[in-house]
């Protein structure tokens, strides 16, 4: 079922819960990302584009452009619908492609990438539909392949901000460092007083070693 979700500053997006419904994780990621004046930004694994749109909604005066990358055609169509719906065709762009096979025209293009990737390893869970399975598990995109494409797409000194499951922290950091993206800022997310279930991480391409640990965010 298609429904409209209102953001801030007059923006809103359509999503289809038969394909994938975004959660608070997407909003937390858009709030965590530190935007700089003049950023050329991208949203990898965009879904309906929620992270990119929310990030832009609170940083309209800073983001030059936002490119939404989405593999699944129905979700890509939603990205395009939401761009037109918000009258942002001059600043937002949608690309229907496999992130693991990133077109060369996007190499070194972005100063900021945000990403809410599939959390689960391939084959560890079953889902109500194949489309939802592709969004939530690494059926078509491993984190290793994602990290490689992130590094290719970032300018030197560019940043990536992502959210992931807490138990995969060591793997995520290792994969990013393997492709020259140095973790610089980390924040755990917990539900009340429970142990963290997720984390937010910022990495810098070509950055120096050293990471800042922020206070745990209680969601």
Helices and strands as residue ranges (DSSP letters): E 2-6, E 12-16, H 24-32, E 39-44, H 50-57, E 63-70, H 73-85, E 92-96, G 99-101, G 104-106, E 110-116, H 130-136, H 143-153, E 154-165, G 166-168, H 169-178, E 181-190, E 198-205, E 212-213, E 217-218
